[in-house]
C-alpha cells in the first residue's frame, strides 16, 4: 500500500466526513429525518450544527493528510480516536435501543476508516522509525 493509496484513502475519508457533516450543519432537520431520528427541537439545532461543523473540520484534516501537509500523522491520530469514539458511542446507544440503524451503518464506515488509519500509523507512511 504505497504510492497513491494513502493520499486516495485520506481523500475519500475527507469526502466521507463532508458527506456526513454538511447535512447537519446546513440542513439539520432533514439530516435528522434521513437518519431516522425525530426532528430536533429548535433549541437543539445548534448541537446538530456544531457536530456537523466538527465532522467537516476532521474532513479538512483528512484532506490535509491527503495533500501531504506537515503534521499529518498527528491529524490521523486524532482522527482515529474520533472515529473509534463515534463507533463506541453509536453502538452503545444502539444496544440500549436509542440509535437508529442508519446511524449504526454510518458508524460502520467510521470503524473501517479507523482500521485503515491504524494500519497507516503502524505500517504505512505514518510509521515513525524507532530510535536506535
MOPECOR-V745970 format. One line per field, one symbol per residue. ss: DSSP state (H for helix, E for strand, C for the rest). phi: phi as a letter, one per 20 degrees, with the letter a starting at -180 (. if undefined). psi: psi as a letter, one per 40 degrees, with the letter a starting at -180 (. if undefined). Layout:
BEGIN
ss=???
phi=???
psi=???
END
This chain:
BEGIN
ss=CCCCHHHHHHHHHHHHHHHHHHHHHHCHHHHHHHHCCCCCCHHHHHHHHHHHHHHHHHHHHHHHHHCCCCCHHHHHHHHHHHHHHHHHHHHHHHHCCCCCHHHHHHHHHHHHHHHHHHHHHHCCCCCCCCCC
phi=.cmeffgfgffffffgfffeefgffecgffffffenefgffgfeggffffffffffffgfgfffffemfgnfgffffffffffffggffffffffenddffgfffffffffffgfffffgfecefefefffe
psi=gabeddddddddddddddddddddddgdddddddeeiiiiideeddddddddddddddddddddddefiieddddddddddddddddddddddddeeehiddddddddddddddddddddddeaeehiihi.
END
